[in-house]
Amino acid sequence: MSKIEYKYSEDKILADLKAYIDKTYGQHYKSDQQDIQCLDAWIAMGDATPTFRNTAMKYLWRYGKKNGNNKDDLMKALHYVMFALHNDHYKGK
């Protein structure tokens, strides 16, 4: 199998996204008292996907406005898109 030569840095972007996501797991997504995240509550309430979509839009909307072309805004938007993918296409599989 030949190695794919990505024209648009997809391999680097995916590696950066993974590093960004790995970093978030040690930060703010879990409470100290329990292994439940706010995302879990949204899923349990049944309105997670619109919340994930809207949050991704928020980060895309502010890209270029808050701290300039802030790469973290794009990473956050991609992360919330991944939450939507999980909720609608991967959860329970």
C-alpha positions as CSV (number, residue, x, y, z in Angstrom):
1,M,0.0,0.0,0.0
2,S,1.5,3.4,-1.0
3,K,1.6,6.3,1.4
4,I,-0.9,9.0,0.6
5,E,0.6,12.4,-0.2
6,Y,-2.0,14.8,1.3
7,K,-2.2,18.0,-0.7
8,Y,-4.0,20.0,2.0
9,S,-2.1,19.0,5.2
10,E,-5.0,16.7,6.3
11,D,-2.5,14.4,8.0
12,K,-1.0,17.3,10.0
13,I,-4.4,18.7,10.8
14,L,-5.6,15.4,12.1
15,A,-2.5,15.0,14.3
16,D,-2.9,18.5,15.6
17,L,-6.6,17.9,16.3
18,K,-5.8,14.7,18.2
19,A,-3.2,16.5,20.3
20,Y,-5.7,19.3,21.0
21,I,-8.4,16.8,22.1
22,D,-6.0,14.8,24.2
23,K,-5.1,18.0,26.0
24,T,-8.8,18.7,26.8
25,Y,-9.2,15.4,28.7
26,G,-7.0,16.6,31.4
27,Q,-8.7,20.0,31.7
28,H,-12.3,21.1,32.0
29,Y,-14.6,18.5,30.5
30,K,-15.0,16.4,33.7
31,S,-16.0,17.4,37.2
32,D,-13.9,16.5,40.1
33,Q,-16.7,14.6,41.8
34,Q,-17.9,12.4,39.0
35,D,-17.1,10.9,35.6
36,I,-19.9,12.9,33.9
37,Q,-19.4,15.8,31.6
38,C,-21.9,18.5,30.6
39,L,-21.9,16.8,27.1
40,D,-23.3,13.7,28.8
41,A,-26.2,15.7,30.2
42,W,-27.0,17.2,26.8
43,I,-27.0,13.7,25.3
44,A,-29.3,12.5,28.1
45,M,-31.7,15.4,27.6
46,G,-32.0,14.5,23.9
47,D,-30.8,17.9,22.5
48,A,-27.1,17.3,22.1
49,T,-26.7,17.5,18.4
50,P,-28.2,21.0,18.0
51,T,-26.1,22.1,20.9
52,F,-23.0,20.6,19.4
53,R,-23.8,22.2,16.0
54,N,-24.5,25.6,17.6
55,T,-21.4,25.6,19.7
56,A,-19.3,24.7,16.6
57,M,-20.9,27.6,14.8
58,K,-20.0,29.9,17.7
59,Y,-16.4,29.1,17.4
60,L,-16.5,29.5,13.6
61,W,-18.3,32.8,13.9
62,R,-15.7,34.2,16.2
63,Y,-12.7,32.9,14.2
64,G,-10.8,35.9,13.0
65,K,-12.5,38.2,15.5
66,K,-11.2,37.1,18.9
67,N,-7.4,36.9,19.0
68,G,-7.2,37.1,15.2
69,N,-7.1,33.9,13.2
70,N,-7.0,31.8,16.3
71,K,-6.2,28.2,15.5
72,D,-7.9,27.0,18.7
73,D,-11.2,28.4,17.6
74,L,-11.1,26.1,14.6
75,M,-9.9,23.1,16.7
76,K,-12.8,23.7,19.1
77,A,-15.3,23.9,16.2
78,L,-13.9,20.6,14.8
79,H,-14.1,19.0,18.3
80,Y,-17.8,19.9,18.6
81,V,-18.4,18.6,15.1
82,M,-16.8,15.3,16.3
83,F,-19.2,15.3,19.3
84,A,-22.1,15.6,16.8
85,L,-20.7,12.7,14.7
86,H,-20.4,10.6,17.9
87,N,-23.9,11.4,19.0
88,D,-25.6,10.7,15.6
89,H,-23.4,8.1,14.0
90,Y,-21.1,6.3,16.4
91,K,-22.7,6.2,19.9
92,G,-23.7,2.7,20.9
93,K,-21.8,1.0,18.0
